[in-house]
């Protein structure tokens, strides 16, 4: 599961949870994710409204204290606007507090307003991400680092503390549009995440193909490439109930983007994207279909829509844990806790 922490009214009642309630709901979602037998929980990062997830490492630290097995990740950390020294320290600390259960997913971010907030120019986002990624890798892998780059003051004999707990956290690369992101992930032997909550499956399928091709160009076996994929989920015992309950949430999202919901829009998106609304069996079939197209090892679903009551969230997670996850395990194998590749640790050597 993952959450972006969007804050808003319930589409029918108009009731709006407060920031405290929303944040605590995210933590409870994570705890239930572990209780229901799932493997990974991720938090998005946003620094403008209407989100409550500006500090994902703080949230994940609280989740770490309430879980024992769950893998913790971001989706994504906006590395274009953050200081790599601070990121190296934060996530190394989290790796100790979670006994090494932490990943880091990096990306450019989706809001141009974040850049001036941190004194950055959105026109530099590609160069910022590339430079900060290289520095972060270096800080986690070396001590007494000397560094000079375009976007920050030079470093001389710097060793970030604490050092990571065990191997450095796995760095995933979140991609929405950019083939450059896929090539960068392949170059460094790191996983790619198809951040496709509502995007067309074929667009992201092409990104997956591009990633594997670039992976092979760097002398690696394409079978060792590690991929993840996102998606929006709403599940109910009966498919017609799932569609009926989700439609107001979907309409509200479209309205927030300035679109007028047309008849059949939800059904068309369900057919063309990874938006999954239906019964437990339909969710199983959908995930297996995504896996056939992408060949990915990690599936993250967003479930907690703005204004969604906690009882509705819990009901869906119980269906996932009771019916969907066991069925998927039967189809694709056991939980990947003992499988480094499936958990996102590539076997290739990063350069």
MARVOZA-84974 format. One record per residue (C-alpha): x, z, y. Coordinates in nm, 4 decimals. Example, Ala and Ser with C-alpha at 12.3 -4.5 7.8 and 13.67 -1.06 7.14 Angstrom:
+----------+----------+----------+
!       xx !       zz !       yy !
+----------+----------+----------+
!   1.2300 !   0.7800 !  -0.4500 !
!   1.3670 !   0.7140 !  -0.1060 !
+----------+----------+----------+
END
This chain:
+----------+----------+----------+
!       xx !       zz !       yy !
+----------+----------+----------+
!   0.0000 !   0.0000 !   0.0000 !
!   0.0953 !  -0.0340 !   0.3643 !
!  -0.0570 !   0.0621 !   0.6960 !
!  -0.0018 !  -0.0680 !   1.0471 !
!  -0.1916 !   0.2248 !   1.1997 !
!  -0.4378 !   0.0217 !   1.4024 !
!  -0.6650 !   0.2495 !   1.6043 !
!  -1.0188 !   0.1396 !   1.6833 !
!  -1.3886 !   0.2043 !   1.6442 !
!  -1.5881 !   0.1780 !   1.3259 !
!  -1.7500 !  -0.1664 !   1.3541 !
!  -2.1025 !  -0.0325 !   1.2893 !
!  -2.1138 !   0.3265 !   1.4159 !
!  -1.8657 !   0.2836 !   1.7007 !
!  -1.6984 !   0.6135 !   1.6098 !
!  -1.3286 !   0.6192 !   1.7040 !
!  -1.0870 !   0.8584 !   1.5292 !
!  -0.8344 !   1.0357 !   1.7490 !
!  -0.4613 !   0.9713 !   1.7222 !
!  -0.4060 !   1.2934 !   1.5279 !
!  -0.6827 !   1.2071 !   1.2803 !
!  -0.5494 !   0.8546 !   1.2369 !
!  -0.1927 !   0.9700 !   1.1745 !
!  -0.3017 !   1.2340 !   0.9247 !
!  -0.5202 !   0.9752 !   0.7531 !
!  -0.2149 !   0.7526 !   0.7055 !
!  -0.0277 !   1.0391 !   0.5403 !
!  -0.3230 !   1.1103 !   0.3091 !
!  -0.3358 !   0.7394 !   0.2226 !
!   0.0298 !   0.7588 !   0.1196 !
!  -0.0225 !   1.0719 !  -0.0915 !
!  -0.3179 !   0.9105 !  -0.2680 !
!  -0.1112 !   0.5955 !  -0.3241 !
!   0.1272 !   0.8015 !  -0.5360 !
!  -0.1495 !   0.9985 !  -0.7077 !
!  -0.3221 !   0.6744 !  -0.8120 !
!  -0.0105 !   0.5399 !  -0.9836 !
!   0.1146 !   0.2931 !  -0.7252 !
!   0.4810 !   0.2584 !  -0.6411 !
!   0.5446 !   0.1828 !  -0.2732 !
!   0.4080 !   0.2882 !   0.0652 !
!   0.5121 !   0.1140 !   0.3861 !
!   0.4472 !   0.1712 !   0.7567 !
!   0.4420 !  -0.0902 !   1.0312 !
!   0.6041 !  -0.0287 !   1.3702 !
!   0.4242 !  -0.0928 !   1.6995 !
!   0.5018 !   0.0244 !   2.0498 !
!   0.1897 !  -0.0889 !   2.2309 !
!  -0.1787 !  -0.0179 !   2.1837 !
!  -0.3938 !   0.0244 !   1.9961 !
!  -0.1554 !   0.1515 !   1.7274 !
!  -0.0273 !   0.4993 !   1.6371 !
!   0.2826 !   0.3939 !   1.4409 !
!   0.5580 !   0.3898 !   1.7033 !
!   0.7709 !   0.6331 !   1.4968 !
!   0.7593 !   0.5199 !   1.1313 !
!   1.0605 !   0.7263 !   1.0226 !
!   0.8844 !   1.0439 !   1.1392 !
!   0.5713 !   0.9503 !   0.9418 !
!   0.7740 !   0.8580 !   0.6338 !
!   0.9672 !   1.1841 !   0.6569 !
!   0.6379 !   1.3741 !   0.6369 !
!   0.5266 !   1.1542 !   0.3463 !
!   0.8581 !   1.2193 !   0.1697 !
!   0.7901 !   1.5929 !   0.1824 !
!   0.4501 !   1.5475 !   0.0169 !
!   0.5489 !   1.3031 !  -0.2570 !
!   0.8027 !   1.2947 !  -0.5379 !
!   0.8077 !   0.9404 !  -0.6751 !
!   0.6699 !   0.7062 !  -0.4097 !
!   0.9106 !   0.4501 !  -0.2642 !
!   0.9006 !   0.4575 !   0.1166 !
!   0.9461 !   0.1535 !   0.3371 !
!   0.8746 !   0.0043 !   0.6768 !
!   0.6798 !  -0.3157 !   0.7359 !
!   0.8571 !  -0.3885 !   0.9641 !
!   1.1233 !  -0.2050 !   1.1635 !
!   1.1565 !  -0.4009 !   1.4884 !
!   1.5338 !  -0.4333 !   1.4763 !
!   1.5425 !  -0.6697 !   1.7753 !
!   1.4697 !  -0.3813 !   2.0132 !
!   1.6289 !  -0.0813 !   1.8390 !
!   1.9878 !   0.0390 !   1.8467 !
!   2.1436 !  -0.0230 !   1.5021 !
!   2.3397 !   0.3041 !   1.5306 !
!   2.0143 !   0.4981 !   1.5708 !
!   1.8503 !   0.3031 !   1.2855 !
!   2.1499 !   0.3687 !   1.0580 !
!   2.1298 !   0.7418 !   1.1285 !
!   1.7510 !   0.7679 !   1.0952 !
!   1.7224 !   0.5906 !   0.7641 !
!   2.0309 !   0.7541 !   0.6138 !
!   1.8724 !   1.0897 !   0.7000 !
!   1.5447 !   0.9794 !   0.5424 !
!   1.7321 !   0.8674 !   0.2311 !
!   1.8642 !   1.2234 !   0.1869 !
!   1.5261 !   1.3869 !   0.2483 !
!   1.3564 !   1.1530 !  -0.0003 !
!   1.6296 !   1.1600 !  -0.2694 !
!   1.7045 !   0.7937 !  -0.2063 !
!   1.3431 !   0.6701 !  -0.2145 !
!   1.3709 !   0.4621 !   0.1026 !
!   1.3869 !   0.0914 !   0.1886 !
!   1.4058 !  -0.0739 !   0.5292 !
!   1.2210 !  -0.3937 !   0.6156 !
!   1.3468 !  -0.5606 !   0.9324 !
!   1.1823 !  -0.8169 !   1.1572 !
!   1.1554 !  -0.9519 !   1.5102 !
!   0.8175 !  -0.7951 !   1.5825 !
!   0.4904 !  -0.9597 !   1.6802 !
!   0.4429 !  -0.8404 !   2.0382 !
!   0.6468 !  -0.9733 !   2.3294 !
!   0.5592 !  -0.6568 !   2.5243 !
!   0.7940 !  -0.4531 !   2.3048 !
!   1.1045 !  -0.6279 !   2.4400 !
!   1.0902 !  -0.5202 !   2.8073 !
!   0.9889 !  -0.1715 !   2.6945 !
!   1.3366 !  -0.1382 !   2.5417 !
!   1.5187 !  -0.3471 !   2.8023 !
!   1.5417 !  -0.6629 !   2.5917 !
!   1.4588 !  -1.0263 !   2.6614 !
!   1.2174 !  -1.1830 !   2.4084 !
!   1.4106 !  -1.5071 !   2.4501 !
!   1.7037 !  -1.3403 !   2.2718 !
!   1.5063 !  -1.2244 !   1.9691 !
!   1.6750 !  -1.4455 !   1.7085 !
!   2.0256 !  -1.3576 !   1.8275 !
!   1.9329 !  -0.9886 !   1.8619 !
!   1.8035 !  -0.9688 !   1.5065 !
!   2.1083 !  -1.1462 !   1.3634 !
!   2.3591 !  -0.9276 !   1.5493 !
!   2.1788 !  -0.5992 !   1.4854 !
!   2.1355 !  -0.6792 !   1.1167 !
!   2.5081 !  -0.7441 !   1.0742 !
!   2.5987 !  -0.4240 !   1.2584 !
!   2.3533 !  -0.2141 !   1.0565 !
!   2.4972 !  -0.3442 !   0.7290 !
!   2.8478 !  -0.2706 !   0.8511 !
!   2.7665 !   0.0844 !   0.9616 !
!   2.6187 !   0.1679 !   0.6209 !
!   2.9026 !   0.0162 !   0.4224 !
!   3.2104 !   0.1184 !   0.6223 !
!   3.3548 !   0.4125 !   0.8083 !
!   3.5669 !   0.4043 !   1.1253 !
!   3.3911 !   0.0883 !   1.2402 !
!   3.5248 !  -0.1208 !   1.5279 !
!   3.2606 !  -0.3563 !   1.6661 !
!   3.1990 !  -0.5839 !   1.9602 !
!   2.8987 !  -0.8060 !   2.0170 !
!   2.6833 !  -0.9633 !   2.2836 !
!   2.4060 !  -0.7061 !   2.3161 !
!   2.5649 !  -0.3626 !   2.3137 !
!   2.8777 !  -0.1796 !   2.4224 !
!   3.1700 !  -0.2017 !   2.1783 !
!   3.2204 !   0.0593 !   1.9087 !
!   3.5600 !   0.2079 !   1.8267 !
!   3.6290 !   0.4058 !   1.5098 !
!   3.2611 !   0.4961 !   1.4626 !
!   3.1280 !   0.6556 !   1.1437 !
!   2.7542 !   0.7171 !   1.1487 !
!   2.6290 !   1.0447 !   1.0049 !
!   2.4897 !   1.1288 !   0.7676 !
!   2.6158 !   0.8669 !   0.5272 !
!   2.3395 !   0.7154 !   0.3116 !
!   2.2332 !   0.9053 !   0.0013 !
!   2.3892 !   0.6971 !  -0.2749 !
!   2.3881 !   0.3208 !  -0.2134 !
!   2.2702 !   0.2114 !   0.1335 !
!   1.8934 !   0.1570 !   0.1617 !
!   1.7820 !  -0.1908 !   0.0585 !
!   1.7226 !  -0.4156 !   0.3593 !
!   1.4199 !  -0.6426 !   0.3242 !
!   1.3583 !  -0.9310 !   0.5657 !
!   0.9987 !  -0.9680 !   0.6849 !
!   0.8954 !  -1.3293 !   0.7485 !
!   0.5791 !  -1.4657 !   0.9064 !
!   0.6824 !  -1.8118 !   1.0258 !
!   1.0587 !  -1.8469 !   1.0286 !
!   1.2555 !  -2.0346 !   0.7639 !
!   1.5618 !  -1.8878 !   0.9374 !
!   1.4578 !  -1.5449 !   0.8116 !
!   1.4411 !  -1.6787 !   0.4558 !
!   1.7865 !  -1.8331 !   0.4889 !
!   1.9353 !  -1.5129 !   0.6310 !
!   1.7926 !  -1.3039 !   0.3470 !
!   1.9320 !  -1.5489 !   0.0920 !
!   2.2729 !  -1.5577 !   0.2595 !
!   2.3137 !  -1.1811 !   0.2348 !
!   2.1548 !  -1.1498 !  -0.1088 !
!   1.8694 !  -0.9388 !   0.0275 !
!   1.4947 !  -0.9446 !  -0.0504 !
!   1.2397 !  -1.1467 !   0.1465 !
!   0.8918 !  -1.0158 !   0.2266 !
!   0.6146 !  -1.2685 !   0.2960 !
!   0.4262 !  -1.0852 !   0.5691 !
!   0.1053 !  -1.2754 !   0.5093 !
!  -0.1886 !  -1.0453 !   0.5767 !
!  -0.4169 !  -1.3327 !   0.6790 !
!  -0.1902 !  -1.6411 !   0.6711 !
!  -0.2385 !  -1.9493 !   0.4500 !
!  -0.0967 !  -1.9043 !   0.1030 !
!   0.0694 !  -2.2440 !   0.0990 !
!   0.2654 !  -2.1741 !   0.4159 !
!   0.4092 !  -1.8600 !   0.2583 !
!   0.4557 !  -2.0341 !  -0.0740 !
!   0.6772 !  -2.2863 !   0.1053 !
!   0.8777 !  -1.9985 !   0.2564 !
!   0.9238 !  -1.8525 !  -0.0920 !
!   1.0454 !  -2.1882 !  -0.2218 !
!   1.2833 !  -2.2238 !   0.0730 !
!   1.4238 !  -1.8758 !   0.0076 !
!   1.4946 !  -1.9475 !  -0.3584 !
!   1.6569 !  -2.2791 !  -0.2697 !
!   1.8818 !  -2.1109 !  -0.0122 !
!   1.9555 !  -1.8333 !  -0.2627 !
!   2.0839 !  -2.0951 !  -0.5078 !
!   2.2905 !  -2.2654 !  -0.2363 !
!   2.4873 !  -1.9411 !  -0.2054 !
!   2.5797 !  -1.9544 !  -0.5724 !
!   2.3159 !  -1.7122 !  -0.6976 !
!   2.0717 !  -1.7495 !  -0.9835 !
!   1.7242 !  -1.8184 !  -0.8347 !
!   1.5805 !  -1.5904 !  -1.1039 !
!   1.7574 !  -1.2989 !  -0.9323 !
!   1.5857 !  -1.3587 !  -0.5974 !
!   1.3615 !  -1.0675 !  -0.4944 !
!   1.0365 !  -1.1295 !  -0.3082 !
!   0.7470 !  -0.9253 !  -0.1794 !
!   0.4125 !  -1.0315 !  -0.0360 !
!   0.1467 !  -0.8710 !   0.1792 !
!  -0.2294 !  -0.9015 !   0.1943 !
!  -0.5487 !  -0.7386 !   0.3174 !
!  -0.7653 !  -0.5704 !   0.0549 !
!  -1.1176 !  -0.4363 !   0.0243 !
!  -1.2478 !  -0.3394 !  -0.3194 !
!  -1.5818 !  -0.2062 !  -0.4421 !
!  -1.7440 !  -0.1653 !  -0.7815 !
!  -1.9505 !  -0.4806 !  -0.7209 !
!  -1.8153 !  -0.7851 !  -0.5418 !
!  -2.1260 !  -0.8263 !  -0.3260 !
!  -2.0881 !  -0.4695 !  -0.2020 !
!  -1.7234 !  -0.5300 !  -0.1161 !
!  -1.8093 !  -0.8385 !   0.0895 !
!  -2.1005 !  -0.6666 !   0.2618 !
!  -1.8899 !  -0.3634 !   0.3577 !
!  -1.5870 !  -0.5609 !   0.4712 !
!  -1.7659 !  -0.8264 !   0.6775 !
!  -1.8143 !  -0.6030 !   0.9864 !
!  -1.4461 !  -0.5062 !   0.9800 !
!  -1.3467 !  -0.8703 !   0.9533 !
!  -1.5766 !  -0.9726 !   1.2364 !
!  -1.4309 !  -0.6974 !   1.4533 !
!  -1.0784 !  -0.8221 !   1.3861 !
!  -1.1746 !  -1.1763 !   1.4801 !
!  -1.3429 !  -1.0549 !   1.7971 !
!  -1.0277 !  -0.8589 !   1.8897 !
!  -0.8347 !  -1.1876 !   1.8680 !
!  -1.0846 !  -1.3529 !   2.0991 !
!  -1.2577 !  -1.5516 !   1.8239 !
!  -1.6293 !  -1.5733 !   1.7618 !
!  -1.6973 !  -1.5127 !   1.3919 !
!  -1.8604 !  -1.8241 !   1.2485 !
!  -2.0722 !  -1.8218 !   0.9318 !
!  -1.8552 !  -1.8506 !   0.6231 !
!  -1.5272 !  -1.7600 !   0.8010 !
!  -1.4651 !  -1.4629 !   0.5738 !
!  -1.5239 !  -1.6667 !   0.2595 !
!  -1.2932 !  -1.9457 !   0.3809 !
!  -1.0146 !  -1.6983 !   0.4523 !
!  -1.0609 !  -1.5407 !   0.1112 !
!  -1.0145 !  -1.8833 !  -0.0476 !
!  -0.7062 !  -1.9868 !   0.1525 !
!  -0.5139 !  -1.6637 !   0.2155 !
!  -0.4242 !  -1.3391 !   0.0397 !
!  -0.7289 !  -1.1666 !   0.1905 !
!  -0.8814 !  -1.0092 !  -0.1216 !
!  -1.2371 !  -0.8767 !  -0.1108 !
!  -1.4184 !  -0.8094 !  -0.4341 !
!  -1.4525 !  -0.6119 !  -0.7551 !
!  -1.1579 !  -0.4556 !  -0.9426 !
!  -1.1456 !  -0.7513 !  -1.1822 !
!  -1.1404 !  -0.9957 !  -0.8906 !
!  -0.8513 !  -0.8040 !  -0.7348 !
!  -0.6581 !  -0.8249 !  -1.0624 !
!  -0.7182 !  -1.2006 !  -1.0850 !
!  -0.6197 !  -1.2490 !  -0.7210 !
!  -0.2903 !  -1.0601 !  -0.7539 !
!  -0.1993 !  -1.2513 !  -1.0680 !
!  -0.2719 !  -1.5732 !  -0.8780 !
!  -0.0455 !  -1.4673 !  -0.5908 !
!   0.2254 !  -1.3800 !  -0.8416 !
!   0.1975 !  -1.7204 !  -1.0050 !
!   0.2505 !  -1.8947 !  -0.6695 !
!   0.5143 !  -1.6686 !  -0.5156 !
!   0.6856 !  -1.5235 !  -0.8229 !
!   0.7205 !  -1.1980 !  -0.6321 !
!   0.8020 !  -0.8498 !  -0.7611 !
!   0.6389 !  -0.6368 !  -0.4898 !
!   0.2790 !  -0.6636 !  -0.3672 !
!   0.1761 !  -0.4587 !  -0.0638 !
!  -0.1877 !  -0.4371 !   0.0433 !
!  -0.3292 !  -0.3114 !   0.3717 !
!  -0.6559 !  -0.1265 !   0.3189 !
!  -0.7234 !   0.1237 !   0.6010 !
!  -0.9097 !  -0.0778 !   0.8631 !
!  -0.9710 !   0.0624 !   1.2137 !
!  -1.2456 !   0.3235 !   1.2051 !
!  -1.2693 !   0.3248 !   0.8251 !
!  -1.3859 !   0.6671 !   0.7013 !
!  -1.1442 !   0.8521 !   0.4779 !
!  -1.4058 !   0.8724 !   0.2004 !
!  -1.4229 !   0.4924 !   0.1915 !
!  -1.0441 !   0.4709 !   0.1720 !
!  -1.0336 !   0.7202 !  -0.1144 !
!  -1.3097 !   0.5428 !  -0.3061 !
!  -1.1135 !   0.2187 !  -0.2966 !
!  -0.7870 !   0.3831 !  -0.4002 !
!  -0.9593 !   0.5465 !  -0.6952 !
!  -1.0805 !   0.2051 !  -0.8107 !
!  -0.7302 !   0.0670 !  -0.7699 !
!  -0.5730 !   0.3531 !  -0.9617 !
!  -0.8391 !   0.3724 !  -1.2295 !
!  -0.8936 !   0.0029 !  -1.3017 !
!  -0.6761 !  -0.2416 !  -1.1084 !
!  -0.3299 !  -0.0920 !  -1.1609 !
!  -0.3695 !  -0.0338 !  -1.5384 !
!  -0.4935 !  -0.3918 !  -1.5819 !
!  -0.2005 !  -0.5311 !  -1.3832 !
!   0.0434 !  -0.3188 !  -1.5836 !
!  -0.0954 !  -0.4683 !  -1.9029 !
!  -0.0424 !  -0.8190 !  -1.7659 !
!   0.2976 !  -0.7892 !  -1.5969 !
!   0.4645 !  -0.4897 !  -1.7612 !
!   0.5246 !  -0.1217 !  -1.6818 !
!   0.5920 !   0.0310 !  -1.3441 !
!   0.9251 !  -0.0956 !  -1.2089 !
!   1.0845 !   0.2423 !  -1.1405 !
!   1.3695 !   0.1839 !  -1.3852 !
!   1.4140 !  -0.1845 !  -1.2951 !
!   1.6490 !  -0.2241 !  -0.9973 !
!   1.5546 !  -0.5862 !  -0.9394 !
!   1.1803 !  -0.5208 !  -0.9371 !
!   1.2230 !  -0.2344 !  -0.6917 !
!   1.4090 !  -0.4612 !  -0.4551 !
!   1.7773 !  -0.4183 !  -0.5383 !
!   1.9180 !  -0.7702 !  -0.5817 !
!   2.1813 !  -0.8194 !  -0.8475 !
!   2.3774 !  -1.0662 !  -0.6331 !
!   2.6638 !  -0.9538 !  -0.4104 !
!   2.5883 !  -0.9583 !  -0.0387 !
!   2.8441 !  -1.1180 !   0.1906 !
+----------+----------+----------+
END
